[in-house]
Amino acid sequence: MKEKRIKVLFDLEVEDDYPPVSSESLWAIMGSNNECIIDSIPFYVQGVSYGDTIEIDEEENYYYCVNILKSGGHSTLRIVFFDKEKKEEIIAKLEQFGCSWEGMQGSSLTSLDISPENNFDIVRDYLEEMSAQGVLDYEEPCIQHT
């Protein structure tokens, strides 16, 4: 049986015009009992990562996250590139570390997924090095590595 993928809406807190949207939709794989597993990398949602199990509610043909039930062990980092010429090289290095990523068309924003099998500290150290060089900045909206 084919997995049913749905879009789940997350309401966002906007402060000082950030993020630039009031909600974000993430792909999820539908399970049973109003549960589903996040199947994309968040850009703006805080506290949720790829692989997390969430509880949803349906209203007027839209699905909304109402609760985070279980961590999937992934961590999410948000990266803003200041040096667009180095972006490709940095992304390639992050892929070598085993990371997955999603980018936004026409934006310097990239969302990074670090799976539980990957070494979070190596990724963070590399991003710190790039940040010190002024190439990028990053934030940690959901850290699940221990």
N, C-alpha and C positions, 0 to 999 in steps of 0.2 A: 504494500500500500504506500502510495506517495505521501510524503510529509506535507501538511498544510502550512504554508507560510502566510503570515498576516502582518499588517503594519499596526504597531501599538504606539499610541500617543502618550507622551510624557509632558506634563505641564512644567514649565521652567520659571524660576524666579529671575526677573529682570531687574538689575540694579545698575544705575548709571548707563542705561542703554546697552547693557551687555547681559546676556547674549543678544544678538540682533533679532531674535525670534522669541515668541512666548511659549512655543511648544516644539518638540522634536518627535518625529516618528522613527521607530526602529523596527527592522524586520525581526520576526520571532517565529519559532516553530511551535505550532499549537500542540498541546498535550491534552491531558484530561482534567476534569474538574476546574476549569478556568485557569489552568496553569499553562505557561509556555516558556520556552528557552530563547533568550536573546540570541539572534543570529546575524548581528551586524555590530560595527564598532561605533559607539556614540560619539557625537561631536560636542554636544553641550550638556547632556544629562550628567548629573553628578551622582556618584555612588552606585553606578550600574556598569557592568562590563559584559563583553561577549561571553556567552555560556551561562549567564546567571538565569536562575529560574524565578519567574515573577508570577504574580496573580493578576488577572485582568478582569475587567468588567466591560460589558458591551452596552452601549447606548446609541440608538439611532444609527446602526450599522458602523459605528466606530468602536475600536477597542482602546481602553485606557488602562494603564498600569495603576493598580491600587496598593500593591505590596511587593516587596522583594522577599522571596521565600528562601533562596539558597544561593550562595556564591558558587560560581563556576571556577574560581581560582585564577581567572585572568585579571590583568591590570590594564588600565587605559591611561594613556598620556595624550595630551593635546599639544601639538607643536605649531608654532608660527615661524615661518621662514622669512628672514630679512634679506638673505642672499639667495636669490632664486637660481643663480648659476650653480650653486653648491647643492641645491635641493636633491637633484637626481643622485649625486654621489652619496649623500647622507642616507637617503632612502635605501640605496643599494647596500650600504653597510648595515643598516638596521635589519634588512632582510637576511643578511648573512648571520645576524644574531638570532634569527628565527622569528622575527616580528612580522605581523601583518599590519596593513594600514589601509586607510581610505582617505581620499582627498576630495575637496570641493572644487567644482568647476569655477575658474576665475578667482580663486581665493588662495592665500598662502597658508591657510589652515589645513593641517593634516591630523587625523586621529590615528593613534598607534595602539595596537593590541600586543600585549606580551603574555604568552601562554604560560601556564603553571610550570611547564617543562623548561622554560627559558630562564636564564640568569638575569633577574631584574637589575642587580647592581651593575653589571657590565653595561647594560643599556643606559641606565641613569648616569653612570660615569662618562660615557661617550657624549650624551646630551649635555652634560655639565661642561665638558670640554668645548663643545661647539658653541654653547651659550657664552662662555668666557671669551670666545673669539668674535662674538657679535654676529654670528651667522644665523642664530635662531634663539627663540625663547620657548619654554615649555611649562606646562602645569600638569598636576597629577590629580585628575578628578576622581579616580577610583583605583586605589592600590589594594590588591588582594594577596600579594606575595608576602610571605612572612620571613 
